């Protein structure tokens, strides 16, 4: 634990010293990238997800045969691709400050979670009773959260401690517990996610380190099947960002502060039809939120909401402008760097890094 804290403090000191000159010349600059081997067919390409304190990015790419592989992009742009042994389908999501990566992979029979250590070695993760495992979030101490299907097709959440101990859990009244977002576990062991009830309504949840689970329902959320509240991301000061799906199936974003206060917000330009609106993807430790909004033509655009509530919209220049194309931010780190991907006019995905 001491080494991890030392690493974090060193990084903060170095980056704080460099922050002003870097931001003065590159503010808002977007760097695009493609992993060697990524396909150029529709649905293929590079999908960037988590960005850590150092600016390393994790994700996956789809080759020309439609096969998924994991990748790690270093701050200097060097990319390392990887697959766990036996994998025919790899998706990497979470990345911590030490470079440990988690995600899941599928073999000829089923899917398993994995932990890739900074040295490149793999550990398979399968909770007892799992027939299909998803893994999403890893914190800076190596704890991992995810969910799994049992033999009856019921989804359960789980927490894997750094020593490998796995604790399954379900929210009260849940028929389907999701805890596989890549930013759903903070460094204090607090987990956020969502679950469906017996009629298919979504409810957000917050699981404390002692196992106590609090349900989160935001006013204005719909009460029909596939509507409700989803808690998409949590930070180290107890704030959560998420989305509600209203009775018309429109998306609206929200911020839940550490004290439970909820602020709802929309993004200018977001559509108001079913399947449109704004949704959050990640909140960093200073309270900046990134996500996407879907306009009236079903095109995706990125946004960043500053801690003071100011919203900045952005698009990658090469992003497509047709339905289901555009810019999709996925994560933002402590310094405000945003990672994600964009879909071009040929429906091919490409990774991007937006500098703060």
Order of alpha helices (4+ residues) and beta strands (2+ residues): alpha-beta-beta-beta-beta-beta-beta-beta-beta-beta-beta-beta-beta-beta-beta-beta-beta-beta-beta-beta-beta-beta-beta-beta-beta-beta-beta-beta-beta
